[in-house]
Amino acid sequence: MQQTLSSPLTPLQLEILQFFAQNPSEEDLKAIKLLIANYYAEKAMDMADQIWEENGWTAEDTDRLARTRMRTSYKKP
Protein backbone atom coordinates (compact mmCIF):
# COMPACT_ATOMS: atom_id res chain seq x y z
CA MET A 1 0.00 0.00 0.00
CA GLN A 2 1.48 3.32 -1.11
CA GLN A 3 0.78 6.50 0.84
CA THR A 4 0.76 9.90 -0.77
CA LEU A 5 2.11 12.61 1.49
CA SER A 6 0.69 16.04 1.03
CA SER A 7 2.93 19.07 1.22
CA PRO A 8 3.17 20.55 4.71
CA LEU A 9 3.12 23.97 3.04
CA THR A 10 0.07 25.82 1.82
CA PRO A 11 -0.19 26.98 -1.79
CA LEU A 12 0.48 30.56 -0.60
CA GLN A 13 3.64 29.48 1.23
CA LEU A 14 4.87 27.65 -1.86
CA GLU A 15 4.21 30.71 -4.01
CA ILE A 16 6.15 32.92 -1.60
CA LEU A 17 9.07 30.48 -1.57
CA GLN A 18 9.15 30.48 -5.36
CA PHE A 19 9.20 34.28 -5.33
CA PHE A 20 12.07 34.44 -2.84
CA ALA A 21 14.04 31.89 -4.86
CA GLN A 22 14.31 34.62 -7.52
CA ASN A 23 16.25 36.81 -5.03
CA PRO A 24 14.09 39.96 -5.22
CA SER A 25 15.58 43.38 -4.57
CA GLU A 26 15.02 45.31 -1.34
CA GLU A 27 12.88 47.72 -3.35
CA ASP A 28 10.65 44.85 -4.52
CA LEU A 29 10.35 43.51 -0.96
CA LYS A 30 9.29 46.93 0.34
CA ALA A 31 6.73 47.27 -2.45
CA ILE A 32 5.29 43.82 -1.69
CA LYS A 33 5.06 44.59 2.02
CA LEU A 34 3.16 47.76 1.16
CA LEU A 35 0.81 45.84 -1.16
CA ILE A 36 0.09 43.29 1.57
CA ALA A 37 -0.47 46.01 4.19
CA ASN A 38 -2.82 47.88 1.85
CA TYR A 39 -4.72 44.69 1.08
CA TYR A 40 -5.39 43.97 4.74
CA ALA A 41 -6.21 47.61 5.50
CA GLU A 42 -8.77 47.62 2.67
CA LYS A 43 -10.20 44.32 3.90
CA ALA A 44 -10.55 45.70 7.44
CA MET A 45 -12.26 48.85 6.15
CA ASP A 46 -14.70 46.76 4.10
CA MET A 47 -15.55 44.70 7.18
CA ALA A 48 -16.03 47.85 9.26
CA ASP A 49 -18.26 49.36 6.56
CA GLN A 50 -20.36 46.19 6.49
CA ILE A 51 -20.81 46.21 10.27
CA TRP A 52 -21.65 49.93 10.17
CA GLU A 53 -24.35 49.35 7.54
CA GLU A 54 -25.76 46.27 9.33
CA ASN A 55 -26.17 48.29 12.53
CA GLY A 56 -27.52 51.38 10.80
CA TRP A 57 -24.99 53.61 12.51
CA THR A 58 -24.78 57.29 11.62
CA ALA A 59 -22.20 60.08 11.73
CA GLU A 60 -23.51 60.95 15.20
CA ASP A 61 -22.73 57.39 16.32
CA THR A 62 -19.21 57.83 14.95
CA ASP A 63 -18.73 60.99 16.99
CA ARG A 64 -20.13 59.36 20.12
CA LEU A 65 -17.88 56.31 19.74
CA ALA A 66 -14.84 58.51 19.17
CA ARG A 67 -15.49 60.24 22.51
CA THR A 68 -16.24 57.05 24.44
CA ARG A 69 -13.55 55.53 26.62
CA MET A 70 -13.79 51.78 26.22
CA ARG A 71 -10.83 50.63 28.22
CA THR A 72 -11.17 47.87 30.74
CA SER A 73 -10.55 49.13 34.24
CA TYR A 74 -8.54 46.81 36.37
CA LYS A 75 -8.67 46.69 40.12
CA LYS A 76 -5.35 46.84 41.90
CA PRO A 77 -4.73 43.74 44.00
C-alpha positions as CSV (number, residue, x, y, z in Angstrom):
1,M,0.0,0.0,0.0
2,Q,1.5,3.3,-1.1
3,Q,0.8,6.5,0.8
4,T,0.8,9.9,-0.8
5,L,2.1,12.6,1.5
6,S,0.7,16.0,1.0
7,S,2.9,19.1,1.2
8,P,3.2,20.6,4.7
9,L,3.1,24.0,3.0
10,T,0.1,25.8,1.8
11,P,-0.2,27.0,-1.8
12,L,0.5,30.6,-0.6
13,Q,3.6,29.5,1.2
14,L,4.9,27.6,-1.9
15,E,4.2,30.7,-4.0
16,I,6.2,32.9,-1.6
17,L,9.1,30.5,-1.6
18,Q,9.2,30.5,-5.4
19,F,9.2,34.3,-5.3
20,F,12.1,34.4,-2.8
21,A,14.0,31.9,-4.9
22,Q,14.3,34.6,-7.5
23,N,16.3,36.8,-5.0
24,P,14.1,40.0,-5.2
25,S,15.6,43.4,-4.6
26,E,15.0,45.3,-1.3
27,E,12.9,47.7,-3.4
28,D,10.7,44.9,-4.5
29,L,10.3,43.5,-1.0
30,K,9.3,46.9,0.3
31,A,6.7,47.3,-2.5
32,I,5.3,43.8,-1.7
33,K,5.1,44.6,2.0
34,L,3.2,47.8,1.2
35,L,0.8,45.8,-1.2
36,I,0.1,43.3,1.6
37,A,-0.5,46.0,4.2
38,N,-2.8,47.9,1.9
39,Y,-4.7,44.7,1.1
40,Y,-5.4,44.0,4.7
41,A,-6.2,47.6,5.5
42,E,-8.8,47.6,2.7
43,K,-10.2,44.3,3.9
44,A,-10.5,45.7,7.4
45,M,-12.3,48.8,6.1
46,D,-14.7,46.8,4.1
47,M,-15.6,44.7,7.2
48,A,-16.0,47.9,9.3
49,D,-18.3,49.4,6.6
50,Q,-20.4,46.2,6.5
51,I,-20.8,46.2,10.3
52,W,-21.7,49.9,10.2
53,E,-24.3,49.3,7.5
54,E,-25.8,46.3,9.3
55,N,-26.2,48.3,12.5
56,G,-27.5,51.4,10.8
57,W,-25.0,53.6,12.5
58,T,-24.8,57.3,11.6
59,A,-22.2,60.1,11.7
60,E,-23.5,60.9,15.2
61,D,-22.7,57.4,16.3
62,T,-19.2,57.8,15.0
63,D,-18.7,61.0,17.0
64,R,-20.1,59.4,20.1
65,L,-17.9,56.3,19.7
66,A,-14.8,58.5,19.2
67,R,-15.5,60.2,22.5
68,T,-16.2,57.0,24.4
69,R,-13.5,55.5,26.6
70,M,-13.8,51.8,26.2
71,R,-10.8,50.6,28.2
72,T,-11.2,47.9,30.7
73,S,-10.6,49.1,34.2
74,Y,-8.5,46.8,36.4
75,K,-8.7,46.7,40.1
76,K,-5.3,46.8,41.9
77,P,-4.7,43.7,44.0
